[in-house]
């Protein structure tokens, strides 16, 4: 098992938050670190955002987490293997 990053681009943070959270909870034991970054402009939080997850699981499991999140409309997921 290696340490892998999963980067998410989220187009509608408020509209997709519940489904994203449910998916993250299902895979919670594989997630070591979670960092959420939202776009910001003109003094207002934008609806788009980026999330970085540090995963500790097999490459196949990492891809499964990414695939589950990418099924959510407006979410893009990319696995970055640092090993």
C-alpha positions in Angstrom: 0.0 0.0 0.0 1.3 3.4 -1.0 0.4 6.9 -0.3 -1.6 8.4 -3.2 -3.3 11.7 -3.7 -6.8 12.0 -5.2 -7.6 15.4 -6.6 -11.2 16.4 -7.1 -12.6 19.4 -9.1 -16.1 20.2 -8.0 -18.4 22.4 -10.0 -21.3 23.0 -7.6 -20.1 22.7 -4.0 -23.5 23.3 -2.4 -25.4 21.1 -4.8 -23.0 18.2 -4.7 -21.9 18.3 -1.1 -24.3 15.7 0.3 -23.5 13.1 -2.3 -19.7 13.8 -2.1 -19.9 13.4 1.7 -21.8 10.1 1.5 -19.1 8.8 -0.9 -16.3 10.0 1.2 -17.9 8.4 4.3 -18.2 5.0 2.5 -14.4 5.1 1.8 -13.5 6.8 5.0 -11.0 4.2 6.2 -8.9 4.7 3.1 -8.6 8.5 3.6 -5.8 9.8 5.8 -6.0 13.5 5.0 -8.7 15.7 3.4 -8.1 19.2 2.3 -10.9 21.3 0.7 -10.2 24.5 -1.2 -12.9 26.6 -2.7 -12.6 29.2 -5.4 -12.9 32.8 -4.2 -13.7 35.9 -6.1 -15.1 39.4 -5.5 -15.3 38.8 -1.8 -17.8 35.9 -2.3 -17.2 32.1 -2.0 -17.5 30.6 -5.5 -19.5 27.5 -6.1 -16.5 25.7 -7.6 -13.8 24.0 -5.5 -11.0 21.6 -5.3 -10.5 18.8 -2.8 -7.3 16.9 -2.2 -7.4 13.5 -0.5 -4.4 11.5 0.8 -5.3 7.9 0.4 -3.7 4.8 2.0 -4.9 1.8 0.0 -4.0 -0.4 -3.0 -3.9 1.2 -6.4 -7.1 -0.6 -7.4 -8.9 0.7 -4.3 -7.6 4.3 -5.1 -9.1 4.0 -8.6 -12.4 2.7 -7.1 -12.6 5.7 -4.8 -11.9 8.0 -7.8 -14.5 6.2 -10.0 -17.2 6.5 -7.3 -16.6 10.2 -6.9 -16.4 10.8 -10.7 -19.9 9.3 -11.0 -21.3 12.4 -9.3 -22.4 14.9 -11.8 -19.9 17.8 -12.1 -17.1 16.1 -10.2 -13.8 15.3 -11.9 -11.4 13.0 -10.1 -7.7 12.2 -10.8 -5.4 9.8 -9.0 -1.8 11.0 -8.5 0.5 8.2 -7.4 3.6 9.6 -5.6 5.3 6.2 -5.1 
